[in-house]
Amino acid sequence: VFTAGADVAGMAHTSRAQKSRFALLIVFFAMLRTPSAAPAAPDDAPQGISIVSGSASQIEDAQWALNRFLVAGIELPSLRIIFHNDYRACGAREGVLRIVGERVEIHECERDRSKSRRSLLHELAHAWDHVAVGISQERRARFLEARNLSRWDDDSLPWQERGEEQAAEIVAWGLMLNAAPIPTRVGDHGPQDESLLAVAFEILTGEAPLFSPDPGQVRR
């Protein structure tokens, strides 16, 4: 879920200048719950992305999600990932992207690891779209047509009929390890056929999903 001007006063889209390139380090802040909670930073993690709160397993899940974008060659902006123990911190959702001035934060409240990984991919996809301006207007238009949707970002529409939410769900689908059906309401609107979802993913990213029907072609 992407929120702007709803949960935090003064929330706004940031400029294209915030787009950052992948480099070699995730910076972990001293706000981690315990010194032993933070695993070593991977050598291939994006620069400018900080995990400022989370258990060892949550940090591992965040690193996994970040690495899926790295493997796919999708550039993420600078941002912070913050884990919570209460869904209220995320507006009763699994996770939420919040943009306040120049600060970009993903708040993650889902405790189930299998759901949390998909949720993290979803919110990172929103950051790629809205902050890094990763999806061009031309790609948005093609995606809307392919999915039989009317608008990209319209809060008056049901959640599952918003282009930006379908895009985040399908990007997350294409970055998972397996081609599992989309488990949210997006799956109830628009085709779930794997080949059609793959086409939608390619429209958004210019690349095929990280998995493949042929096990010998799976990208890790």
Residue, then its C-alpha position, 0 to 999 in steps of 0.5 A: v500500500f502506498t499512502a500520500g497525504a493520508d497517514v502523515a501530514g505533509m506527505a508528498h512525492t519526492s523528486r526524481a533526484q532521490k533515485s539512487r544506484f545499487a552499490l555495496l552496503i546496507v547501513f544498519f542503524a543503532m536502533l536495532r533491538t539487540p546487538s546480536a539481531a543484525p546479521a552481517a551486511p551483504d556485499d551486494a546490497p543497495q546503498g542508502i537503504s537502512i533497516v532501522s528496527g527488526s529482529a534477526s529474522q525480519i532483517e533477513d527477510a528484508q535482505w532477501a527482498l532487497n536482493r530479489f530487486l538486485v538480481a532483477g536489476i531493478e534500482l531502488p531509491s534510498l529508504r528506511i525499512i522499519f518493522h513493527n509488532d502492531y498492525r496499527a502502526c501500518g494502518a491495519r495493513e501488512g505494510v505501507l510506504r510513507i513519504v514525508g518530505e525527503r524521507v522515504e520509509i517502509h513500515e512492515c507489520e506482518r509477522d508471518r514470514s511468508k506473507s511478510r516477504r511478499s509484502l516487503l516486495h510489494e512496498l519496495a515496488h511502490a518505492w521503485d514506482h513512486v520515488a525512483v520513477g521506475i515505471s514510465q507513463e508509457r508503461r503505465a498506459r500499456f499495463l492498464e490496458a493489459r489488465n483492463l484497468s481505468r486509472w493508475d492512482d485513484d483512491s476512489l477506486p477499490w484497492q484491487e482496481r488501482g493500477e499502482e496496487q496491481a503493479a506492486e502485486i505483480v512485481a512482487w509476484g515476479l520476484m518470488l521464487n515460485a509462480a504462486p497465484i497472487p493471494t490478495r484481492v488483486g487476484d480477483h480482478g484480472p487474469q491469474d494465468e501465469s503467462l498473462l501475469a508474466v506479460a504484465f510483469e515484463i510491461l512494468t520492468g522490461e524483463a521476465p520474472l525471476f522464475s521460469p516454467d522450465p526449472g533449468q531456467v530459474r534465475r536465483 
